[in-house]
Amino acid sequence: MEPPVIYEPRTYRSFDKHERFKAFRVVIETSDLYVKAHSRLEKETEELIRKGRAQVEWAVAKRPEFLTSLVPVDEDPSDAPVVLRMIRAGKKAGTGPMAAVAGAIAEFVGRELCLLSPEVIVENGGDIFLNVQAPVVIGLYAGKSPFSGRVGLKVDATAIPMGICTSSAKVGPSLSLGSADAATIVSPDVALADAVATGLGNRIHRESDLKAAVEWALGVPGVVGALAILGDKIAAQGDLELVSIPE
């Protein structure tokens, strides 16, 4: 049996129908999560999104720079777990904490849902928390690049949950200071994957930047794979299995 193909980000959200998963979407303000699990867990997911958002909103209320800073910020003794993950991810990636918010929320929700379902996939704006017992393929959406929707990352059963996060200067509302069609990071720390994907994308302005930018990303502790696409060029390093996706 072929593994199900999962596309990201939300603008290409077409998780294949597959018997092992029940799919549902939960939207709370700016948080728009698409979830696959072995049962429909909308109520539980909504409660978890609200809890995760409350932690971030409290941090923003205490210090507005948490929301606006494009560089790392310091931890505060009163910071909640989601906020700490964002801050620590930003420090490793050299970004502000909000560069990790989508991944941090996806991971917060996903880890809790794992207590209710043996397999869970949570996608939040192109950032994916993944805990699976059989292979899946993450299809990469890279705007108008010829690789868009044609190349995917095959992920086998995960011994531990994994994060696969993508930043793009061409797709979606998130800020990118570069020109990459897609900058994708794989890490067991989903918040870190999100922040480093932003940092990777920020470093790519022309084709000649791809190799060095991917090498930088793979050098961040906790990152296990990095991939970047600009036009008809692609660079990838680390523990990645690239596969073709038929039209």
Backbone as CSV, one residue per row, in Angstrom:
resi,resn,N_x,N_y,N_z,CA_x,CA_y,CA_z,C_x,C_y,C_z
1,MET,0.843,-1.193,0.000,0.000,0.000,0.000,0.879,1.244,0.000
2,GLU,0.578,2.171,-0.891,1.340,3.412,-0.957,1.043,4.286,0.255
3,PRO,2.076,4.959,0.800,1.815,5.861,1.925,0.976,7.041,1.486
4,PRO,0.122,7.570,2.373,-0.660,8.750,2.015,0.242,9.951,1.788
5,VAL,-0.162,10.809,0.876,0.590,12.028,0.585,-0.056,13.184,1.323
6,ILE,0.769,13.967,1.998,0.292,15.092,2.794,0.969,16.344,2.267
7,TYR,0.179,17.299,1.801,0.737,18.528,1.249,0.739,19.637,2.287
8,GLU,1.702,20.528,2.186,1.748,21.711,3.014,2.131,22.891,2.128
9,PRO,1.842,24.150,2.504,1.124,24.579,3.687,-0.374,24.662,3.451
10,ARG,-1.067,25.528,4.195,-2.528,25.539,4.183,-3.097,25.858,2.800
11,THR,-2.343,26.601,1.989,-2.836,26.940,0.658,-2.837,25.736,-0.276
12,TYR,-2.281,24.644,0.150,-2.231,23.432,-0.671,-2.685,22.263,0.181
13,ARG,-3.653,22.540,1.048,-4.046,21.581,2.070,-4.977,20.540,1.470
14,SER,-4.438,19.410,1.068,-5.257,18.373,0.457,-4.804,17.008,0.950
15,PHE,-4.863,16.814,2.251,-4.455,15.539,2.822,-5.261,14.433,2.141
16,ASP,-4.584,13.452,1.581,-5.286,12.361,0.917,-6.214,11.631,1.875
17,LYS,-7.327,11.157,1.323,-8.202,10.299,2.111,-7.482,8.975,2.340
18,HIS,-7.504,8.506,3.553,-6.808,7.270,3.880,-7.504,6.643,5.066
19,GLU,-7.724,5.335,4.984,-8.552,4.669,5.983,-8.022,4.818,7.400
20,ARG,-6.725,4.939,7.543,-6.188,4.949,8.902,-6.387,6.291,9.607
21,PHE,-6.789,7.322,8.877,-6.925,8.648,9.471,-8.344,9.197,9.364
22,LYS,-8.718,9.963,10.378,-9.871,10.848,10.319,-9.322,12.267,10.287
23,ALA,-9.781,13.080,9.352,-9.246,14.431,9.190,-10.268,15.469,9.608
24,PHE,-9.773,16.540,10.224,-10.651,17.638,10.616,-9.835,18.918,10.744
25,ARG,-10.534,20.035,10.698,-9.911,21.356,10.766,-10.511,22.124,11.929
26,VAL,-9.652,22.832,12.672,-10.107,23.677,13.773,-9.457,25.051,13.613
27,VAL,-10.270,26.097,13.603,-9.778,27.470,13.454,-10.151,28.267,14.695
28,ILE,-9.144,28.835,15.353,-9.346,29.723,16.498,-8.580,31.008,16.207
29,GLU,-9.282,32.068,15.883,-8.659,33.345,15.529,-7.631,33.125,14.417
30,THR,-6.353,33.425,14.655,-5.350,33.269,13.599,-4.763,31.870,13.529
31,SER,-5.141,30.996,14.438,-4.648,29.614,14.424,-5.585,28.756,13.578
32,ASP,-5.041,28.154,12.536,-5.818,27.368,11.574,-5.139,26.009,11.445
33,LEU,-5.638,25.024,12.183,-4.985,23.722,12.261,-5.769,22.661,11.499
34,TYR,-5.032,21.864,10.752,-5.597,20.705,10.068,-4.992,19.481,10.731
35,VAL,-5.852,18.575,11.186,-5.403,17.463,12.028,-5.831,16.142,11.419
36,LYS,-4.957,15.154,11.512,-5.310,13.777,11.194,-5.019,12.921,12.414
37,ALA,-5.985,12.103,12.782,-5.857,11.210,13.930,-6.735,9.994,13.660
38,HIS,-6.762,9.062,14.599,-7.570,7.857,14.406,-9.022,8.069,14.799
39,SER,-9.332,9.226,15.357,-10.720,9.582,15.653,-10.849,11.094,15.562
40,ARG,-12.059,11.575,15.462,-12.288,13.012,15.366,-12.198,13.622,16.767
41,LEU,-11.273,14.554,16.910,-10.968,15.124,18.223,-11.079,16.650,18.171
42,GLU,-12.129,17.151,17.543,-12.271,18.598,17.381,-12.343,19.333,18.708
43,LYS,-13.151,18.840,19.633,-13.320,19.530,20.909,-12.008,19.594,21.670
44,GLU,-11.315,18.467,21.735,-10.036,18.434,22.446,-9.014,19.353,21.776
45,THR,-9.014,19.350,20.445,-8.083,20.205,19.712,-8.375,21.679,19.959
46,GLU,-9.640,22.047,19.952,-10.007,23.441,20.219,-9.532,23.878,21.599
47,GLU,-9.736,23.038,22.600,-9.302,23.383,23.956,-7.789,23.554,24.025
48,LEU,-7.062,22.687,23.332,-5.603,22.765,23.353,-5.102,24.010,22.627
49,ILE,-5.716,24.344,21.503,-5.317,25.571,20.800,-5.506,26.782,21.708
50,ARG,-6.634,26.843,22.378,-6.899,27.980,23.266,-5.867,28.050,24.389
51,LYS,-5.493,26.906,24.949,-4.486,26.891,26.014,-3.131,27.368,25.493
52,GLY,-2.742,26.865,24.330,-1.460,27.279,23.764,-1.436,28.754,23.410
53,ARG,-2.510,29.240,22.798,-2.590,30.654,22.446,-2.562,31.534,23.689
54,ALA,-3.213,31.092,24.756,-3.243,31.888,25.988,-1.838,32.094,26.538
55,GLN,-0.997,31.071,26.430,0.381,31.207,26.907,1.131,32.273,26.108
56,VAL,0.942,32.261,24.794,1.619,33.242,23.944,1.056,34.640,24.182
57,GLU,-0.248,34.752,24.284,-0.882,36.056,24.498,-0.455,36.675,25.820
58,TRP,-0.272,35.861,26.845,0.198,36.367,28.137,1.607,36.944,28.004
59,ALA,2.471,36.249,27.259,3.835,36.747,27.058,3.823,38.070,26.301
60,VAL,2.979,38.183,25.287,2.891,39.422,24.506,2.368,40.568,25.365
61,ALA,1.393,40.280,26.234,0.837,41.321,27.100,1.885,41.841,28.079
62,LYS,2.754,40.962,28.556,3.793,41.360,29.517,4.897,42.173,28.857
63,ARG,5.259,41.800,27.631,6.361,42.474,26.929,6.073,42.465,25.430
64,PRO,5.591,43.571,24.922,5.182,43.654,23.516,6.283,43.274,22.532
65,GLU,7.556,43.425,22.934,8.646,43.089,22.018,8.661,41.597,21.675
66,PHE,8.025,40.782,22.515,7.928,39.353,22.220,7.226,39.139,20.879
67,LEU,6.278,39.997,20.573,5.512,39.885,19.332,6.267,40.439,18.134
68,THR,7.054,41.479,18.332,7.612,42.224,17.202,9.089,41.976,16.927
69,SER,9.820,41.427,17.898,11.266,41.298,17.744,11.633,40.325,16.625
70,LEU,12.595,40.720,15.801,13.126,39.845,14.759,14.435,39.205,15.185
71,VAL,14.837,39.451,16.423,16.054,38.854,16.981,15.680,38.140,18.279
72,PRO,16.546,37.244,18.764,16.212,36.494,19.975,15.935,37.399,21.173
73,VAL,15.059,36.929,22.055,14.753,37.636,23.300,15.106,36.726,24.468
74,ASP,15.244,37.326,25.638,15.608,36.561,26.830,14.390,35.894,27.455
75,GLU,14.661,34.829,28.191,13.605,34.146,28.930,13.223,34.955,30.158
76,ASP,11.981,34.758,30.594,11.480,35.352,31.824,11.081,34.213,32.752
77,PRO,11.331,34.334,34.064,10.994,33.237,34.982,9.528,32.815,34.932
78,SER,8.656,33.713,34.510,7.230,33.394,34.485,6.760,32.833,33.141
79,ASP,7.681,32.657,32.187,7.284,32.183,30.864,6.712,30.773,30.921
80,ALA,5.623,30.560,30.191,4.968,29.256,30.116,5.721,28.348,29.139
81,PRO,5.442,27.035,29.163,6.201,26.088,28.335,6.212,26.400,26.843
82,VAL,5.079,26.767,26.266,5.053,27.080,24.834,5.944,28.280,24.539
83,VAL,5.897,29.273,25.394,6.701,30.481,25.220,8.189,30.163,25.338
84,LEU,8.549,29.329,26.297,9.954,28.946,26.454,10.467,28.215,25.217
85,ARG,9.654,27.343,24.651,10.063,26.640,23.433,10.334,27.635,22.307
86,MET,9.480,28.627,22.196,9.645,29.631,21.150,10.917,30.441,21.356
87,ILE,11.157,30.868,22.586,12.342,31.673,22.880,13.614,30.877,22.620
88,ARG,13.644,29.631,23.092,14.847,28.804,22.929,15.091,28.456,21.469
89,ALA,14.017,28.231,20.725,14.164,27.980,19.291,14.718,29.212,18.587
90,GLY,14.206,30.384,18.943,14.684,31.616,18.340,16.152,31.873,18.622
91,LYS,16.598,31.532,19.822,18.011,31.729,20.163,18.906,30.849,19.299
92,LYS,18.509,29.599,19.070,19.317,28.705,18.240,19.320,29.136,16.780
93,ALA,18.174,29.660,16.334,18.033,30.012,14.921,18.444,31.443,14.617
94,GLY,18.590,32.272,15.662,18.901,33.678,15.449,17.709,34.491,14.985
95,THR,16.509,34.078,15.407,15.281,34.769,15.012,14.523,35.247,16.246
96,GLY,13.508,36.054,16.018,12.599,36.394,17.097,11.744,35.194,17.470
97,PRO,11.139,35.213,18.652,10.364,34.054,19.102,9.144,33.751,18.251
98,MET,8.534,34.774,17.649,7.324,34.531,16.866,7.610,33.744,15.586
99,ALA,8.877,33.624,15.209,9.227,32.769,14.071,8.942,31.305,14.369
100,ALA,8.740,30.981,15.650,8.502,29.597,16.061,7.075,29.352,16.516
101,VAL,6.195,30.343,16.412,4.882,30.217,17.054,4.025,29.120,16.433
102,ALA,3.992,29.027,15.111,3.136,28.015,14.482,3.611,26.611,14.829
103,GLY,4.918,26.400,14.782,5.457,25.093,15.137,5.249,24.760,16.595
104,ALA,5.405,25.761,17.466,5.224,25.527,18.900,3.783,25.152,19.220
105,ILE,2.825,25.822,18.594,1.412,25.492,18.823,1.093,24.110,18.257
106,ALA,1.594,23.812,17.066,1.361,22.492,16.473,1.899,21.389,17.371
107,GLU,3.081,21.609,17.928,3.677,20.589,18.800,2.912,20.462,20.114
108,PHE,2.510,21.591,20.681,1.746,21.567,21.931,0.455,20.771,21.749
109,VAL,-0.251,21.046,20.672,-1.501,20.338,20.394,-1.227,18.873,20.069
110,GLY,-0.243,18.631,19.219,0.040,17.274,18.776,0.446,16.339,19.889
111,ARG,1.306,16.802,20.780,1.760,15.927,21.870,0.605,15.551,22.790
112,GLU,-0.296,16.468,23.028,-1.447,16.151,23.876,-2.410,15.200,23.159
113,LEU,-2.597,15.386,21.866,-3.483,14.494,21.121,-2.915,13.081,21.020
114,CYS,-1.598,12.953,21.125,-0.981,11.620,21.102,-1.429,10.762,22.284
115,LEU,-1.941,11.388,23.328,-2.478,10.640,24.461,-3.838,10.042,24.127
116,LEU,-4.439,10.504,23.025,-5.788,10.079,22.645,-5.824,9.298,21.336
117,SER,-4.736,9.317,20.582,-4.689,8.648,19.289,-3.281,8.112,19.053
118,PRO,-3.137,6.878,18.550,-1.798,6.321,18.336,-1.016,7.019,17.231
119,GLU,-1.716,7.652,16.301,-1.058,8.436,15.265,-1.707,9.812,15.206
120,VAL,-0.868,10.833,15.064,-1.370,12.207,15.000,-0.515,13.001,14.019
121,ILE,-1.173,13.754,13.166,-0.511,14.727,12.299,-1.225,16.054,12.492
122,VAL,-0.473,17.085,12.838,-1.042,18.420,13.019,-0.303,19.374,12.097
123,GLU,-1.029,20.045,11.212,-0.434,21.040,10.324,-0.971,22.412,10.681
124,ASN,-0.071,23.348,10.891,-0.432,24.707,11.276,0.320,25.679,10.370
125,GLY,-0.327,26.115,9.302,0.300,27.079,8.406,1.567,26.589,7.745
126,GLY,1.621,25.305,7.384,2.802,24.760,6.734,3.799,24.146,7.684
127,ASP,3.519,24.174,8.969,4.395,23.578,9.978,3.705,22.351,10.549
128,ILE,4.399,21.215,10.508,3.769,19.932,10.779,4.398,19.231,11.974
129,PHE,3.535,18.784,12.892,3.886,17.831,13.945,3.447,16.469,13.444
130,LEU,4.343,15.489,13.538,4.092,14.197,12.920,4.452,13.076,13.886
131,ASN,3.486,12.221,14.183,3.738,11.023,14.987,2.985,9.877,14.315
132,VAL,3.704,9.042,13.564,3.057,8.020,12.744,3.692,6.656,12.971
133,GLN,2.906,5.615,12.685,3.356,4.238,12.853,3.620,3.546,11.521
134,ALA,3.371,4.234,10.427,3.614,3.720,9.081,3.973,4.908,8.195
135,PRO,4.602,4.660,7.051,5.117,5.772,6.244,4.041,6.735,5.753
136,VAL,4.442,7.998,5.641,3.662,9.017,4.951,4.630,9.819,4.086
137,VAL,4.091,10.524,3.119,4.894,11.413,2.285,4.404,12.836,2.489
138,ILE,5.324,13.718,2.837,5.014,15.136,2.975,5.325,15.806,1.644
139,GLY,4.290,16.199,0.923,4.494,16.879,-0.347,4.807,18.345,-0.125
140,LEU,5.829,18.834,-0.810,6.282,20.211,-0.605,5.655,21.141,-1.637
141,TYR,5.060,22.217,-1.154,4.500,23.237,-2.033,5.472,24.399,-2.078
142,ALA,5.975,24.706,-3.266,7.020,25.721,-3.426,6.616,26.754,-4.465
143,GLY,5.394,27.258,-4.325,4.940,28.309,-5.218,4.974,27.892,-6.678
144,LYS,5.632,28.697,-7.518,5.675,28.428,-8.957,6.887,27.602,-9.373
145,SER,7.682,27.146,-8.421,8.826,26.298,-8.747,8.350,25.007,-9.415
146,PRO,9.111,24.486,-10.380,8.727,23.208,-11.001,8.752,22.036,-10.027
147,PHE,9.387,22.205,-8.877,9.387,21.148,-7.861,8.093,21.140,-7.045
148,SER,7.318,22.193,-7.147,6.138,22.348,-6.301,5.126,21.232,-6.543
149,GLY,4.796,20.492,-5.486,3.844,19.406,-5.583,4.366,18.180,-6.293
150,ARG,5.632,18.205,-6.720,6.225,17.079,-7.447,7.276,16.357,-6.627
151,VAL,7.744,16.990,-5.561,8.763,16.404,-4.689,8.204,16.315,-3.286
152,GLY,8.501,15.201,-2.616,8.040,15.040,-1.240,9.113,14.432,-0.364
153,LEU,8.890,14.531,0.933,9.744,13.881,1.924,9.017,12.653,2.441
154,LYS,9.612,11.489,2.270,9.023,10.274,2.813,9.463,10.124,4.261
155,VAL,8.503,9.931,5.139,8.779,9.770,6.567,8.287,8.393,6.982
156,ASP,9.203,7.567,7.469,8.821,6.251,7.963,8.219,6.383,9.355
157,ALA,7.848,5.262,9.938,7.315,5.287,11.299,8.271,6.054,12.206
158,THR,7.740,6.942,13.023,8.564,7.809,13.861,8.701,7.222,15.262
159,ALA,9.946,6.943,15.662,10.177,6.469,17.024,9.817,7.554,18.029
160,ILE,10.067,8.790,17.638,9.655,9.951,18.427,8.955,10.914,17.477
161,PRO,8.077,11.782,17.980,7.425,12.755,17.092,8.454,13.628,16.375
162,MET,8.119,14.029,15.171,9.005,14.853,14.360,8.286,16.110,13.906
163,GLY,9.076,17.117,13.617,8.552,18.340,13.036,9.093,18.533,11.634
164,ILE,8.239,18.925,10.708,8.648,19.286,9.350,8.025,20.646,9.061
165,CYS,8.861,21.658,8.988,8.368,23.036,8.882,8.942,23.717,7.648
166,THR,8.117,24.522,7.005,8.504,25.188,5.764,8.240,26.686,5.845
167,SER,9.235,27.451,5.414,9.100,28.898,5.263,9.191,29.222,3.780
168,SER,8.461,30.235,3.344,8.492,30.622,1.936,8.344,32.126,1.798
169,ALA,9.113,32.682,0.879,8.957,34.102,0.556,7.835,34.314,-0.453
170,LYS,7.318,33.216,-1.027,6.346,33.318,-2.110,4.950,32.863,-1.719
171,VAL,4.839,32.087,-0.637,3.566,31.467,-0.275,3.252,31.756,1.182
172,GLY,2.016,32.116,1.479,1.593,32.272,2.863,1.887,33.650,3.416
173,PRO,1.348,33.936,4.629,1.425,35.272,5.204,2.660,35.536,6.058
174,SER,3.444,34.509,6.374,4.554,34.692,7.311,5.668,35.532,6.693
175,LEU,6.362,36.280,7.548,7.451,37.146,7.107,8.675,36.326,6.726
176,SER,9.232,36.604,5.561,10.517,36.051,5.152,11.345,37.180,4.578
177,LEU,12.618,37.234,4.966,13.515,38.281,4.484,14.330,37.820,3.289
178,GLY,14.044,36.608,2.798,14.764,36.072,1.656,13.873,35.925,0.443
179,SER,14.302,35.028,-0.474,13.582,34.847,-1.734,13.258,33.386,-2.025
180,ALA,13.436,32.498,-1.066,13.249,31.068,-1.308,11.795,30.737,-1.624
181,ASP,11.609,29.818,-2.574,10.274,29.280,-2.815,9.861,28.369,-1.664
182,ALA,10.827,27.658,-1.099,10.562,26.822,0.075,11.859,26.595,0.828
183,ALA,11.787,26.678,2.144,12.909,26.364,3.028,12.355,25.439,4.100
184,THR,12.759,24.183,4.071,12.138,23.154,4.900,13.146,22.549,5.864
185,ILE,12.722,22.380,7.110,13.571,21.835,8.166,12.875,20.652,8.821
186,VAL,13.664,19.617,9.129,13.175,18.453,9.866,13.896,18.398,11.206
187,SER,13.125,18.277,12.283,13.688,18.225,13.634,12.656,17.619,14.570
188,PRO,13.099,16.891,15.600,12.141,16.434,16.612,11.577,17.571,17.452
189,ASP,12.180,18.741,17.393,11.689,19.940,18.072,10.970,20.788,17.023
190,VAL,9.638,20.783,17.051,8.875,21.433,15.982,9.044,22.948,16.026
191,ALA,9.104,23.529,17.209,9.342,24.967,17.317,10.693,25.329,16.712
192,LEU,11.703,24.501,16.978,13.025,24.744,16.403,12.975,24.628,14.885
193,ALA,12.296,23.607,14.382,12.177,23.452,12.931,11.546,24.688,12.303
194,ASP,10.541,25.239,12.954,9.861,26.434,12.454,10.814,27.624,12.407
195,ALA,11.512,27.871,13.512,12.418,29.019,13.575,13.582,28.877,12.599
196,VAL,14.158,27.679,12.509,15.295,27.482,11.604,14.842,27.555,10.147
197,ALA,13.627,27.107,9.854,13.103,27.266,8.493,13.049,28.744,8.114
198,THR,12.638,29.588,9.060,12.640,31.031,8.815,14.057,31.533,8.578
199,GLY,14.987,31.112,9.449,16.377,31.520,9.288,16.979,31.048,7.977
200,LEU,16.627,29.835,7.575,17.110,29.301,6.299,16.574,30.130,5.138
201,GLY,15.286,30.390,5.153,14.698,31.192,4.084,15.282,32.591,4.004
202,ASN,15.567,33.170,5.163,16.134,34.525,5.198,17.500,34.607,4.526
203,ARG,18.225,33.487,4.480,19.587,33.465,3.941,19.636,33.247,2.428
204,ILE,18.499,33.013,1.815,18.491,32.657,0.394,17.921,33.813,-0.431
205,HIS,18.797,34.403,-1.253,18.390,35.502,-2.135,18.636,35.168,-3.606
206,ARG,19.550,34.229,-3.830,19.878,33.811,-5.201,20.280,32.332,-5.157
207,GLU,20.353,31.722,-6.325,20.654,30.290,-6.388,21.968,29.937,-5.703
208,SER,22.950,30.812,-5.801,24.260,30.523,-5.220,24.232,30.477,-3.697
209,ASP,23.139,30.931,-3.080,23.030,30.901,-1.619,22.547,29.551,-1.093
210,LEU,21.985,28.708,-1.951,21.290,27.510,-1.486,22.181,26.586,-0.667
211,LYS,23.337,26.219,-1.196,24.196,25.236,-0.538,24.648,25.722,0.834
212,ALA,25.167,26.940,0.913,25.665,27.456,2.191,24.537,27.612,3.201
213,ALA,23.367,28.022,2.748,22.237,28.203,3.660,21.790,26.870,4.249
214,VAL,21.729,25.840,3.413,21.343,24.514,3.901,22.401,23.974,4.864
215,GLU,23.669,24.200,4.571,24.739,23.774,5.482,24.619,24.481,6.827
216,TRP,24.300,25.770,6.803,24.091,26.494,8.065,22.969,25.853,8.864
217,ALA,21.851,25.580,8.217,20.697,25.027,8.922,21.022,23.680,9.548
218,LEU,21.729,22.835,8.804,22.046,21.508,9.321,23.027,21.587,10.485
219,GLY,23.743,22.696,10.596,24.666,22.879,11.706,24.013,23.328,12.994
220,VAL,22.731,23.670,12.970,22.023,24.070,14.185,21.714,22.823,15.002
221,PRO,22.142,22.754,16.262,21.878,21.565,17.076,20.390,21.247,17.147
222,GLY,20.054,20.002,16.861,18.660,19.576,16.888,18.037,19.425,15.518
223,VAL,18.674,19.980,14.486,18.174,19.847,13.113,18.738,18.570,12.504
224,VAL,17.875,17.747,11.899,18.332,16.490,11.298,18.267,16.508,9.775
225,GLY,17.566,17.474,9.201,17.492,17.569,7.752,17.103,18.965,7.317
226,ALA,17.617,19.386,6.153,17.314,20.724,5.635,17.223,20.664,4.119
227,LEU,16.282,21.418,3.578,16.049,21.450,2.131,15.624,22.856,1.740
228,ALA,16.108,23.319,0.594,15.717,24.647,0.112,15.504,24.608,-1.392
229,ILE,14.501,25.347,-1.840,14.148,25.416,-3.258,14.085,26.878,-3.683
230,LEU,14.726,27.176,-4.802,14.604,28.487,-5.435,14.511,28.255,-6.938
231,GLY,13.353,28.530,-7.498,13.154,28.284,-8.919,13.320,26.816,-9.262
232,ASP,14.231,26.534,-10.209,14.444,25.149,-10.625,15.671,24.531,-9.970
233,LYS,16.112,25.108,-8.842,17.258,24.589,-8.104,16.819,24.128,-6.718
234,ILE,17.438,23.041,-6.270,17.114,22.491,-4.955,18.403,22.051,-4.282
235,ALA,18.493,22.255,-2.979,19.620,21.779,-2.178,19.056,21.069,-0.963
236,ALA,19.645,19.932,-0.610,19.152,19.160,0.531,20.310,18.431,1.183
237,GLN,20.288,18.396,2.509,21.294,17.671,3.276,20.647,17.080,4.517
238,GLY,21.282,16.033,5.044,20.815,15.448,6.293,20.005,14.187,6.078
239,ASP,19.260,13.819,7.098,18.488,12.579,7.101,17.147,12.806,6.405
240,LEU,17.187,12.841,5.070,16.002,13.105,4.258,15.877,12.029,3.191
241,GLU,14.660,11.599,2.907,14.396,10.708,1.780,13.441,11.425,0.835
242,LEU,13.990,11.928,-0.272,13.183,12.640,-1.256,12.543,11.653,-2.221
243,VAL,11.278,11.881,-2.531,10.561,11.012,-3.463,9.811,11.874,-4.471
244,SER,9.581,11.299,-5.645,8.772,11.965,-6.662,7.299,11.709,-6.390
245,ILE,6.483,12.715,-6.650,5.037,12.580,-6.499,4.425,12.616,-7.891
246,PRO,3.724,11.564,-8.295,3.130,11.542,-9.632,2.096,12.652,-9.786
247,GLU,1.936,13.119,-11.000,0.915,14.136,-11.273,-0.477,13.538,-11.111
